[in-house]
């Protein structure tokens, strides 16, 4: 499994792709879109917290699987979970049960979708509250889109959930006669939504004449630091890798950085706030040689413990490496090992999508990129679910060794992007 890319305004371009099916013909270009508007009523706070915790828990489950590979990692828990959430309304019987378990869903379906709606709108509301790394307004958006074959008829209930809770629109394409043109069109949409950070989410061969539906979520993030690093203060430095050897890195230095800090069980935690104070980058740096064991201990509750231990924000000298992490991964096997097995077989029941048997998930593809510079952070992510039918004191904090990073929404605790840096 290869890893290599992340994010659009925070992280993410998300994509639930390709449902292959043969169904009654509709007039080409006709829309199957629900006439219902997106619901804007707030979900109960407890439900929102439960869904945020569940989303993060799935993210750390996936992180532990990805951690076995070499190199840096970048991915978006938000993007992956949203892609699966867009697919979930179509799941039935044991397939739905396995998806609920893998996604750590504890709420009834209606309450789960409403809480995801609330989380999504909360994330979108961060936009404009602060500055972006490029000097414009802070950008953070998550967007959902369905690409549907002209021959595909979707069940009204399925369309209603996606429209009311996820704000997903519908575009008609011709997968049967023009699969490559359709693939390029989807990739172009993702490219625009991620501001060119993810130019080709779907590789050749993923979209075929059997493809009937592609659900796409794009997440993008661009924010300046609350107190940007002075580029003239950046200097070459040494970064200790996992094996104890050293490599050169550009260390960004800020001697008056607003930050929060804690040290628990030998792990240094540093949070750097973004402009607007609603989002932050949390760095967790264990002692040299302890990264692997620390990664396997990660969970939503462990991160919460670190966040709760952070001291009150004040200025201190901080030195962190400039880095860019880009990853791409096939998540099929990861999700199977986490318990979502039936959905990838001919025995899957996704009949809630079009009312017919035979649909199954043939691939889950994720791509993400995170760029951290003196000015701030830009990130994007995309996830494609391809479905087919069978036919401290004031002192300098020196982050000069491997670390885990999380881009977090401070109010909800949602992890938008996550990964590790072993060699900047």
C-alpha positions as CSV (number, residue, x, y, z in Angstrom):
1,X,0.0,0.0,0.0
2,X,1.4,3.3,-1.0
3,X,0.7,6.6,0.7
4,X,1.2,10.1,-0.9
5,X,-1.2,13.1,-0.6
6,X,-3.6,15.3,1.6
7,X,-6.3,18.2,1.7
8,X,-8.3,21.1,0.4
9,X,-8.9,23.9,3.0
10,X,-8.5,21.6,5.6
11,X,-7.9,18.9,4.5
12,X,-9.6,17.1,2.2
13,X,-11.2,16.3,-1.2
14,X,-13.3,13.3,-0.5
15,X,-14.9,11.0,-3.0
16,X,-17.2,8.1,-2.8
17,X,-17.0,6.7,-6.3
18,X,-18.6,4.4,-8.8
19,X,-21.7,2.3,-8.3
20,X,-21.9,-0.2,-11.1
21,X,-25.4,-1.2,-12.0
22,X,-27.9,-2.0,-14.8
23,X,-31.2,-0.4,-14.4
24,X,-34.2,1.2,-16.1
25,X,-33.3,3.8,-18.6
26,X,-34.0,7.5,-17.8
27,X,-33.9,10.4,-20.2
28,X,-30.2,11.4,-20.6
29,X,-29.4,14.5,-18.6
30,X,-32.4,14.1,-16.4
31,X,-31.7,14.8,-12.7
32,X,-32.4,12.3,-9.9
33,X,-31.8,15.0,-7.4
34,X,-34.0,15.2,-4.3
35,X,-36.3,18.3,-4.2
36,X,-35.7,18.6,-0.5
37,X,-33.4,21.3,0.9
38,X,-30.5,20.7,3.3
39,X,-31.6,20.7,6.9
40,X,-29.9,23.4,9.0
41,X,-31.5,22.5,12.4
42,X,-28.7,21.9,15.0
43,X,-28.3,18.4,16.2
44,X,-28.1,17.7,19.9
45,X,-24.6,18.5,21.2
46,X,-24.2,15.0,22.7
47,X,-24.9,13.4,19.3
48,X,-22.4,15.7,17.6
49,X,-19.7,14.8,20.2
50,X,-20.5,11.1,19.7
51,X,-20.1,11.3,15.9
52,X,-16.9,13.4,16.2
53,X,-15.4,10.8,18.6
54,X,-16.5,7.9,16.2
55,X,-15.0,9.7,13.2
56,X,-11.7,10.2,15.1
57,X,-11.7,6.6,16.3
58,X,-12.0,5.3,12.8
59,X,-9.2,7.7,11.8
60,X,-6.8,6.3,14.4
61,X,-7.8,2.7,13.5
62,X,-6.7,3.5,9.9
63,X,-3.6,5.3,11.1
64,X,-2.4,2.2,12.9
65,X,-2.7,0.2,9.7
66,X,-0.9,2.8,7.6
67,X,1.8,3.1,10.2
68,X,3.4,-0.2,9.2
69,X,4.6,1.4,5.9
70,X,7.8,3.4,5.5
71,X,8.0,7.2,5.1
72,X,5.8,10.1,5.9
73,X,2.0,9.8,6.1
74,X,-0.8,12.2,5.3
75,X,-4.5,11.3,5.3
76,X,-7.9,12.8,6.3
77,X,-10.0,11.0,8.8
78,X,-12.8,13.5,7.9
79,X,-12.6,12.7,4.2
80,X,-12.6,8.9,4.6
81,X,-15.4,8.9,7.2
82,X,-17.6,11.2,5.1
83,X,-17.1,9.1,2.0
84,X,-18.2,6.0,3.9
85,X,-21.1,8.0,5.4
86,X,-22.3,8.9,2.0
87,X,-22.4,5.2,1.1
88,X,-23.9,4.0,4.3
89,X,-27.5,5.1,3.7
90,X,-27.6,2.5,0.9
91,X,-26.4,-0.4,3.1
92,X,-28.8,-3.0,4.5
93,X,-28.7,-6.0,6.8
94,X,-25.3,-7.4,7.7
95,X,-23.5,-5.0,5.4
96,X,-25.0,-2.1,7.3
97,X,-24.1,-3.7,10.6
98,X,-20.4,-4.2,9.6
99,X,-20.2,-0.6,8.4
100,X,-21.7,0.7,11.7
101,X,-19.2,-1.3,13.7
102,X,-16.2,-0.2,11.6
103,X,-17.3,3.4,11.7
104,X,-18.0,3.2,15.4
105,X,-21.5,4.5,14.9
106,X,-23.6,4.3,18.1
107,X,-26.5,6.5,17.2
108,X,-29.6,5.5,15.3
109,X,-29.2,6.1,11.5
110,X,-31.3,9.3,11.4
111,X,-29.5,10.9,14.4
112,X,-26.1,9.9,13.0
113,X,-26.7,11.6,9.6
114,X,-28.1,14.7,11.3
115,X,-25.0,14.9,13.5
116,X,-22.7,14.5,10.5
117,X,-24.7,17.3,8.9
118,X,-24.1,19.5,11.9
119,X,-20.3,18.7,11.9
120,X,-20.0,19.5,8.2
121,X,-21.8,22.8,8.6
122,X,-19.7,23.7,11.6
123,X,-16.5,23.1,9.6
124,X,-17.8,25.2,6.7
125,X,-18.6,28.0,9.2
126,X,-14.9,28.3,10.0
127,X,-14.2,29.8,6.6
128,X,-13.5,33.5,6.6
129,X,-12.8,33.7,10.3
130,X,-9.1,34.5,10.0
131,X,-6.5,34.7,7.3
132,X,-5.2,32.1,4.8
133,X,-1.5,31.3,4.3
134,X,-1.7,33.1,1.0
135,X,-3.0,36.3,2.6
136,X,-6.6,35.9,1.6
137,X,-9.5,34.9,3.9
138,X,-9.1,31.5,5.7
139,X,-10.6,28.8,3.5
140,X,-12.1,25.6,4.9
141,X,-14.8,23.8,3.0
142,X,-16.2,20.3,2.5
143,X,-18.3,19.6,-0.6
144,X,-20.3,16.6,-1.7
145,X,-21.3,15.7,-5.3
146,X,-22.9,12.7,-7.0
147,X,-22.0,11.8,-10.5
148,X,-24.7,9.5,-11.9
149,X,-25.0,7.5,-15.1
150,X,-27.9,8.4,-17.4
151,X,-29.3,4.9,-17.0
152,X,-29.2,4.9,-13.2
153,X,-32.4,5.3,-11.1
154,X,-31.7,6.1,-7.4
155,X,-34.2,5.5,-4.6
156,X,-35.8,8.7,-3.3
157,X,-35.0,7.8,0.3
158,X,-31.3,7.5,-0.6
159,X,-31.3,10.8,-2.5
160,X,-33.2,12.6,0.4
161,X,-30.6,11.6,3.0
162,X,-27.7,12.8,0.8
163,X,-29.5,16.1,-0.1
164,X,-30.9,16.9,3.4
165,X,-27.9,15.8,5.5
166,X,-24.9,16.1,3.2
167,X,-26.0,18.8,0.7
168,X,-25.0,16.5,-2.1
169,X,-26.0,17.6,-5.6
170,X,-26.3,15.4,-8.7
171,X,-24.7,15.6,-12.2
172,X,-25.6,13.3,-15.0
173,X,-22.7,11.6,-17.0
174,X,-22.4,8.7,-19.5
175,X,-20.3,6.1,-17.8
176,X,-21.4,3.4,-20.2
177,X,-20.2,5.0,-23.5
178,X,-17.7,7.5,-22.2
179,X,-16.0,6.1,-19.0
180,X,-12.7,7.9,-19.6
181,X,-14.4,11.2,-20.3
182,X,-16.4,10.7,-17.1
183,X,-13.3,9.9,-15.1
184,X,-11.6,13.1,-16.3
185,X,-14.7,15.1,-15.5
186,X,-14.8,13.8,-11.9
187,X,-11.0,14.4,-11.5
188,X,-11.4,18.0,-12.9
189,X,-14.2,18.6,-10.3
190,X,-11.9,17.4,-7.5
191,X,-9.0,19.4,-8.8
192,X,-11.1,22.6,-8.7
193,X,-12.5,21.9,-5.3
194,X,-9.0,21.2,-3.9
195,X,-7.5,24.2,-5.6
196,X,-5.3,21.9,-7.8
197,X,-3.7,20.1,-4.8
198,X,-5.3,16.8,-6.0
199,X,-5.3,16.8,-9.8
200,X,-6.0,13.2,-10.4
201,X,-7.9,11.3,-7.7
202,X,-9.2,8.5,-9.9
203,X,-6.5,6.6,-11.8
204,X,-7.2,5.1,-15.2
205,X,-9.2,1.9,-15.1
206,X,-11.3,2.8,-12.1
207,X,-14.2,4.1,-14.1
208,X,-15.5,1.5,-16.6
209,X,-18.7,1.0,-18.6
210,X,-20.1,-0.8,-15.6
211,X,-19.8,2.3,-13.4
212,X,-23.2,3.8,-12.5
213,X,-22.6,6.2,-9.6
214,X,-19.8,8.1,-8.1
215,X,-20.2,10.0,-4.9
216,X,-17.5,12.6,-4.2
217,X,-16.6,14.7,-1.2
218,X,-13.8,17.3,-1.4
219,X,-12.2,18.9,1.6
220,X,-9.8,21.9,1.3
221,X,-8.0,23.9,4.0
222,X,-5.8,27.0,3.9
223,X,-5.0,28.9,7.0
224,X,-2.2,31.2,8.3
225,X,-0.7,30.8,11.7
226,X,-2.0,33.1,14.4
227,X,1.6,34.3,14.6
228,X,3.4,33.5,11.3
229,X,7.0,32.3,11.4
230,X,9.5,34.8,10.0
231,X,11.0,33.1,6.9
232,X,14.3,34.9,7.5
233,X,14.6,33.2,10.9
234,X,14.4,29.7,9.3
235,X,17.7,27.8,9.3
236,X,19.1,24.5,8.2
237,X,19.0,22.0,11.0
238,X,19.2,18.3,11.8
239,X,16.3,16.0,12.2
240,X,16.7,12.7,14.0
241,X,15.0,9.8,12.1
242,X,13.4,6.7,13.5
243,X,16.6,4.7,13.2
244,X,18.6,7.3,15.1
245,X,20.4,8.7,12.0
246,X,20.1,12.3,11.2
247,X,19.0,14.1,8.1
248,X,19.0,17.8,7.2
249,X,15.8,19.8,7.5
250,X,14.7,23.4,7.3
251,X,13.7,24.4,10.8
252,X,11.2,27.2,11.1
253,X,11.9,29.3,14.2
254,X,9.5,31.6,16.1
255,X,10.7,33.1,19.3
256,X,7.3,34.5,20.2
257,X,5.0,31.8,19.0
258,X,1.5,31.7,20.7
259,X,1.3,28.0,21.6
260,X,0.1,25.5,24.1
261,X,2.4,22.8,25.5
262,X,2.4,19.6,27.6
263,X,4.6,16.6,28.2
264,X,3.0,13.3,29.2
265,X,4.8,10.0,29.5
266,X,7.8,11.3,27.6
267,X,5.7,12.6,24.7
268,X,5.9,16.3,24.0
269,X,2.6,17.9,22.8
270,X,2.6,21.2,21.0
271,X,-0.4,23.0,19.6
272,X,0.1,25.9,17.2
273,X,-3.2,27.9,16.6
274,X,-4.2,29.2,13.2
275,X,-5.5,32.6,12.5
276,X,-9.0,33.0,14.0
277,X,-8.2,30.6,16.9
278,X,-10.8,28.0,15.8
279,X,-8.3,25.5,14.3
280,X,-4.9,24.3,15.4
281,X,-2.0,22.0,14.5
282,X,-1.3,19.5,17.3
283,X,2.2,17.9,17.2
284,X,2.9,14.8,19.3
285,X,6.6,14.0,19.5
286,X,7.6,10.9,21.5
287,X,11.2,10.2,22.5
288,X,13.6,9.0,19.8
289,X,12.9,5.3,19.1
290,X,9.4,5.3,20.6
291,X,7.4,6.4,17.6
292,X,6.1,2.9,16.6
293,X,4.8,2.0,20.1
294,X,3.3,5.4,20.5
295,X,1.5,5.2,17.2
296,X,-0.1,1.9,18.2
297,X,-1.4,3.5,21.4
298,X,-3.2,6.3,19.6
299,X,-7.0,6.7,20.1
300,X,-9.5,9.5,20.3
301,X,-9.3,9.3,24.2
302,X,-5.5,9.4,24.1
303,X,-5.5,12.6,22.0
304,X,-8.2,14.1,24.3
305,X,-5.9,13.5,27.3
306,X,-3.1,15.4,25.5
307,X,-5.4,18.3,24.6
308,X,-6.7,18.5,28.2
309,X,-3.1,18.6,29.5
310,X,-2.1,21.5,27.3
311,X,-1.2,24.6,29.3
312,X,-2.8,28.0,28.8
313,X,-1.7,29.7,25.6
314,X,1.3,32.0,25.8
315,X,4.3,32.9,23.7
316,X,7.4,30.7,23.7
317,X,10.3,29.9,21.4
318,X,9.3,27.2,19.0
319,X,11.3,25.3,16.3
320,X,9.5,22.9,14.0
321,X,10.5,21.6,10.5
322,X,8.9,22.9,7.3
323,X,7.3,19.9,5.7
324,X,5.1,18.6,2.9
325,X,3.5,15.1,3.2
326,X,1.6,13.5,0.3
327,X,0.0,10.1,0.3
328,X,-2.2,7.8,-1.7
329,X,-3.6,4.5,-0.4
330,X,-5.9,1.7,-1.3
331,X,-7.9,1.2,1.8
332,X,-9.8,-2.0,0.8
333,X,-7.7,-4.3,2.9
334,X,-7.5,-1.9,5.8
335,X,-11.3,-1.6,6.1
336,X,-11.6,-5.4,5.8
337,X,-9.3,-6.0,8.7
338,X,-11.3,-3.4,10.7
339,X,-14.5,-5.5,10.2
340,X,-16.0,-4.1,7.0
341,X,-15.7,-7.4,5.0
342,X,-19.1,-8.2,3.5
343,X,-19.4,-4.9,1.6
344,X,-16.4,-5.9,-0.6
345,X,-18.0,-9.2,-1.7
346,X,-20.8,-10.4,-4.0
347,X,-22.8,-11.0,-0.9
348,X,-23.0,-7.3,0.0
349,X,-26.4,-5.6,0.4
350,X,-26.3,-2.1,-0.9
351,X,-29.9,-2.3,-2.2
352,X,-30.8,0.9,-0.4
353,X,-29.1,2.8,-3.3
354,X,-31.3,1.7,-6.2
355,X,-33.5,-1.1,-4.7
356,X,-31.7,-3.9,-6.5
357,X,-29.3,-6.6,-5.4
358,X,-25.7,-7.1,-6.6
359,X,-23.9,-3.8,-5.7
360,X,-20.6,-4.2,-3.8
361,X,-17.6,-2.0,-3.0
362,X,-14.8,-2.8,-5.4
363,X,-12.2,-0.3,-4.1
364,X,-11.7,2.5,-1.6
365,X,-9.0,5.0,-2.7
366,X,-7.7,7.9,-0.6
367,X,-5.4,10.7,-1.4
368,X,-4.2,13.6,0.7
369,X,-1.6,16.3,0.9
370,X,-0.5,18.6,3.7
371,X,1.9,21.5,3.3
372,X,3.3,23.3,6.4
373,X,5.3,26.4,5.9
374,X,6.3,29.6,7.7
375,X,3.0,31.2,6.5
376,X,0.6,28.5,7.6
377,X,-0.9,25.3,6.3
378,X,-2.6,24.2,3.1
379,X,-4.1,20.8,2.8
380,X,-6.6,18.7,0.8
381,X,-7.9,15.2,0.7
382,X,-10.1,12.9,-1.4
383,X,-11.6,9.5,-0.9
384,X,-13.3,7.3,-3.5
385,X,-15.6,4.4,-2.7
386,X,-15.9,2.5,-5.9
387,X,-19.0,0.2,-6.0
388,X,-19.7,-2.4,-8.7
389,X,-22.4,-4.9,-9.4
390,X,-21.6,-8.6,-9.7
391,X,-22.2,-9.5,-13.7
392,X,5.3,24.3,30.5
393,X,7.8,27.3,31.3
394,X,8.8,29.7,28.5
395,X,11.4,27.7,26.7
396,X,12.2,26.6,23.2
397,X,10.2,23.6,22.0
398,X,12.5,21.8,19.5
399,X,10.6,19.3,17.3
400,X,13.7,17.6,15.7
401,X,12.6,14.0,15.7
402,X,9.7,11.9,14.2
403,X,6.2,13.1,15.2
404,X,2.5,12.6,14.7
405,X,0.6,15.7,13.5
406,X,-3.2,16.4,13.6
407,X,-5.1,19.3,12.1
408,X,-8.0,19.8,14.5
409,X,-11.1,21.8,14.7
410,X,-10.8,23.0,18.3
411,X,-14.5,23.3,19.2
412,X,-15.7,19.9,17.9
413,X,-12.4,18.0,18.3
414,X,-12.8,16.6,14.7
415,X,-9.4,15.6,13.2
416,X,-9.4,16.9,9.6
417,X,-5.9,15.7,8.7
418,X,-3.5,13.4,10.4
419,X,-0.2,11.8,9.7
420,X,3.4,11.5,10.7
421,X,6.7,13.0,9.7
422,X,9.8,10.8,9.9
423,X,11.9,12.8,7.5
424,X,10.9,16.4,6.5
